[in-house]
Amino acid sequence: MPATPPSGPGSLDSDASSDSPGANHTASWVHRRRHALALTAIIIACVGVPVALAALTGSLSIPHNDAWSHSRIARDFGLHGTITLVGWNRGALLGQIVPLGPLARWVAAQQLFVALLAAALLVASYFWLQPRVGAPRALFGTATLGLLPMFGLLATSFMADIPAAAAFMACLAVGDRAIRKGSTGLLWLAGALGVWGVTIREQTLAALAAVLLVAFFDRRVRRPTAALVSVACLGAIGAFELWRQSLPLGDHPQV
């Protein structure tokens, strides 16, 4: 009689089944889950802990450094719905004030909003790094960013650094995905994120310009679409700058 093929963990059948599409899908899901948990842990350590410390010490309700002027402008907007500059606003800033709406009247709400953007910055940084260096190195790079000594302080302050950086990296991450997939919708989203970033700090224009320039010359993106998004973004930024410079005490953009 022919011998019965062995079965079990060390059998050939077991090896073959481990290479099946179902097994590969399961392994991929496990790895993605582990990476998601690791990213969550990084966010808790780099954003959650500073927020908890700021709440315990009472500094969550106190403006830090130059943020006193930002907080005052935001408070006036939250109370009266108007933008009143105070002569100490070296950037656009409005992109981090207007989304708060009535909540802008409270310093704690202002700084918690920035903490949320700090978490978004870490997530965007991971998704920009992951296609280039792989998930483990992307997690390492994200943790390196979050563990910078200044990150925890800025994540609990209404300074423009974290909001601008979040918009910058979100524009790059979404724009990168739009170009890789040739997605019109994602390219419009990247453009909107870039314009939003410019309304916080004009330097975010560098990320928007990079995305639109690459999209225009990349074959995966339809050139007329890239041109249309570029024109729309430039028009929105131009209109915003004209309005902002019409405000009393408004800063003029410098090269």
C-alpha positions as CSV (number, residue, x, y, z in Angstrom):
1,M,0.0,0.0,0.0
2,P,1.3,3.5,-0.7
3,A,2.3,5.4,2.3
4,T,-0.2,8.0,3.5
5,P,1.3,11.5,3.2
6,P,2.0,13.0,6.7
7,S,-0.1,15.8,7.9
8,G,0.4,18.3,10.6
9,P,2.5,21.5,11.3
10,G,5.6,20.1,9.6
11,S,4.0,18.4,6.6
12,L,4.3,19.5,3.0
13,D,0.6,20.2,3.0
14,S,1.0,22.5,5.9
15,D,3.8,24.4,4.1
16,A,1.7,24.7,0.9
17,S,-1.3,26.0,2.9
18,S,0.9,28.6,4.6
19,D,1.7,30.0,1.2
20,S,-1.9,30.2,0.1
21,P,-3.5,33.6,-0.6
22,G,-5.6,33.3,2.6
23,A,-2.5,32.8,4.8
24,N,-0.7,35.7,3.2
25,H,-3.7,37.9,3.6
26,T,-3.9,37.0,7.3
27,A,-0.2,37.6,7.8
28,S,-0.5,41.0,6.1
29,W,-3.5,41.9,8.3
30,V,-1.5,41.0,11.4
31,H,1.4,43.1,10.4
32,R,-0.8,46.1,9.6
33,R,-2.5,45.7,13.0
34,R,0.9,45.7,14.7
35,H,2.0,48.8,12.8
36,A,-1.2,50.5,13.7
37,L,-0.8,49.7,17.4
38,A,2.8,50.9,17.3
39,L,1.7,54.2,15.6
40,T,-1.0,54.6,18.3
41,A,1.6,54.0,21.0
42,I,3.8,56.7,19.5
43,I,0.9,59.2,19.4
44,I,0.1,58.4,23.0
45,A,3.7,58.9,24.1
46,C,4.4,62.0,22.1
47,V,1.1,63.8,22.2
48,G,-1.0,62.2,24.9
49,V,1.6,62.4,27.7
50,P,2.4,66.1,27.1
51,V,-1.3,66.9,27.0
52,A,-1.8,65.1,30.3
53,L,1.1,66.9,31.9
54,A,-0.1,70.2,30.6
55,A,-3.5,69.6,32.0
56,L,-2.1,68.5,35.4
57,T,0.1,71.6,35.7
58,G,-2.5,74.0,34.5
59,S,-0.4,75.2,31.5
60,L,-3.0,73.9,29.1
61,S,-5.0,77.1,29.8
62,I,-2.0,79.5,29.6
63,P,-0.7,80.8,26.2
64,H,3.0,80.0,25.6
65,N,5.7,82.2,24.0
66,D,4.4,84.1,21.0
67,A,1.1,82.3,21.2
68,W,-0.3,85.1,23.4
69,S,-1.0,87.1,20.3
70,H,-2.4,84.1,18.4
71,S,-4.7,83.2,21.4
72,R,-5.9,86.8,21.7
73,I,-6.8,87.0,18.0
74,A,-8.6,83.6,18.3
75,R,-10.4,84.6,21.4
76,D,-11.8,87.7,19.7
77,F,-12.9,85.5,16.8
78,G,-14.6,83.0,19.1
79,L,-16.5,85.8,20.9
80,H,-17.4,88.2,18.1
81,G,-16.8,86.3,14.8
82,T,-14.3,88.9,13.6
83,I,-10.6,88.9,12.9
84,T,-8.7,91.6,14.8
85,L,-5.0,91.5,14.4
86,V,-2.7,92.8,17.2
87,G,0.4,93.8,15.3
88,W,2.3,90.6,16.4
89,N,1.4,88.1,13.8
90,R,4.2,87.1,11.5
91,G,2.2,84.6,9.6
92,A,-1.2,84.0,8.2
93,L,-2.5,82.1,11.3
94,L,-6.1,82.3,10.2
95,G,-6.2,78.6,9.1
96,Q,-5.7,77.5,12.7
97,I,-8.2,80.0,14.1
98,V,-11.3,79.9,11.9
99,P,-11.8,76.1,12.1
100,L,-12.3,76.4,15.9
101,G,-15.4,78.6,15.5
102,P,-16.9,79.6,18.9
103,L,-14.5,77.2,20.7
104,A,-11.7,79.7,19.9
105,R,-12.7,81.8,22.9
106,W,-11.1,79.3,25.3
107,V,-7.3,78.9,25.4
108,A,-7.6,75.2,26.5
109,A,-9.7,74.5,23.3
110,Q,-7.1,76.3,21.2
111,Q,-4.3,74.2,22.5
112,L,-6.2,70.9,22.4
113,F,-6.9,71.6,18.8
114,V,-3.2,71.9,18.2
115,A,-2.6,68.6,20.0
116,L,-5.0,66.9,17.6
117,L,-3.0,68.4,14.7
118,A,0.2,67.1,16.3
119,A,-1.3,63.6,16.2
120,A,-2.3,64.2,12.6
121,L,1.3,65.4,11.8
122,L,2.7,62.1,13.2
123,V,0.2,60.0,11.1
124,A,0.9,62.0,7.9
125,S,4.7,61.6,8.5
126,Y,4.3,57.9,8.9
127,F,2.2,57.5,5.7
128,W,4.7,59.6,3.7
129,L,7.7,57.6,4.9
130,Q,6.1,54.1,4.7
131,P,6.2,53.7,0.9
132,R,9.8,54.8,0.8
133,V,11.5,53.0,3.7
134,G,9.0,50.4,4.8
135,A,6.8,50.3,7.9
136,P,9.4,49.6,10.6
137,R,11.7,52.4,9.5
138,A,8.7,54.7,9.0
139,L,7.6,54.0,12.6
140,F,11.2,54.8,13.8
141,G,11.2,58.1,11.8
142,T,7.8,59.1,13.2
143,A,8.9,58.3,16.7
144,T,12.1,60.4,16.2
145,L,10.0,63.4,15.1
146,G,7.6,63.0,18.1
147,L,10.4,62.6,20.6
148,L,12.1,65.8,19.7
149,P,12.2,67.8,23.0
150,M,10.3,70.8,21.5
151,F,7.5,68.6,20.1
152,G,5.7,68.1,23.3
153,L,5.7,71.8,24.2
154,L,4.6,72.9,20.7
155,A,1.9,70.2,20.7
156,T,0.3,71.8,23.7
157,S,0.7,75.4,22.6
158,F,-1.3,77.6,20.1
159,M,1.9,78.4,18.2
160,A,1.6,78.0,14.5
161,D,4.5,75.5,14.2
162,I,2.5,72.3,14.6
163,P,-0.5,73.3,12.6
164,A,1.7,74.4,9.7
165,A,3.8,71.3,9.9
166,A,0.6,69.1,10.0
167,A,-0.8,70.8,6.9
168,F,2.7,70.6,5.2
169,M,3.0,66.8,5.8
170,A,-0.6,66.1,5.1
171,C,-0.3,67.8,1.7
172,L,2.8,65.8,0.9
173,A,1.3,62.5,2.1
174,V,-2.0,62.9,0.3
175,G,-0.3,64.4,-2.8
176,D,2.1,61.5,-2.9
177,R,-0.7,59.0,-2.8
178,A,-2.7,61.0,-5.5
179,I,0.3,60.8,-7.9
180,R,1.0,57.1,-7.2
181,K,-2.7,56.2,-7.9
182,G,-3.4,58.9,-10.5
183,S,-6.3,60.0,-8.4
184,T,-8.0,63.2,-9.2
185,G,-10.0,63.4,-6.0
186,L,-6.9,62.9,-3.8
187,L,-5.0,65.6,-5.9
188,W,-7.8,68.1,-5.1
189,L,-7.6,67.1,-1.5
190,A,-3.9,67.6,-1.4
191,G,-4.4,71.0,-3.0
192,A,-7.0,72.0,-0.4
193,L,-4.6,70.9,2.4
194,G,-1.8,72.9,0.9
195,V,-4.0,76.0,0.6
196,W,-5.2,75.5,4.2
197,G,-1.5,75.3,5.2
198,V,-0.7,78.6,3.5
199,T,-3.5,80.2,5.6
200,I,-1.5,79.2,8.6
201,R,2.0,79.9,7.5
202,E,3.0,80.9,4.0
203,Q,6.0,78.5,4.0
204,T,3.6,75.6,3.4
205,L,3.5,76.8,-0.2
206,A,6.7,74.8,-0.7
207,A,4.9,71.5,-0.1
208,L,1.9,72.5,-2.3
209,A,4.2,73.6,-5.1
210,A,6.2,70.4,-5.0
211,V,3.1,68.2,-5.2
212,L,1.6,70.2,-8.1
213,L,4.8,70.4,-10.0
214,V,5.4,66.6,-9.8
215,A,1.8,65.9,-10.6
216,F,2.0,68.1,-13.7
217,F,4.9,66.2,-15.2
218,D,4.0,62.7,-13.9
219,R,2.4,60.5,-16.5
220,R,0.0,58.9,-14.0
221,V,-1.8,62.2,-13.5
222,R,-3.8,63.8,-16.3
223,R,-2.0,67.1,-17.1
224,P,-5.2,69.1,-17.6
225,T,-6.3,68.0,-14.2
226,A,-3.0,69.0,-12.5
227,A,-3.2,72.4,-14.3
228,L,-6.7,73.0,-13.2
229,V,-5.9,72.2,-9.6
230,S,-2.8,74.4,-9.7
231,V,-4.8,77.4,-11.1
232,A,-7.5,76.9,-8.5
233,C,-5.0,76.8,-5.6
234,L,-3.1,79.8,-6.9
235,G,-6.4,81.7,-7.2
236,A,-7.5,80.8,-3.7
237,I,-4.1,81.8,-2.2
238,G,-4.1,85.1,-4.1
239,A,-7.6,85.9,-2.9
240,F,-6.7,85.0,0.6
241,E,-3.6,87.2,0.6
242,L,-5.5,90.2,-0.8
243,W,-8.1,89.9,1.9
244,R,-5.5,89.3,4.7
245,Q,-3.5,92.4,3.7
246,S,-6.6,94.5,3.8
247,L,-6.9,93.9,7.5
248,P,-5.5,96.6,9.9
249,L,-2.1,95.6,11.2
250,G,-1.7,92.8,8.7
251,D,1.7,91.6,7.8
252,H,2.9,91.7,4.2
253,P,4.4,88.4,2.9
254,Q,8.2,88.5,2.5
255,V,10.4,86.5,0.1
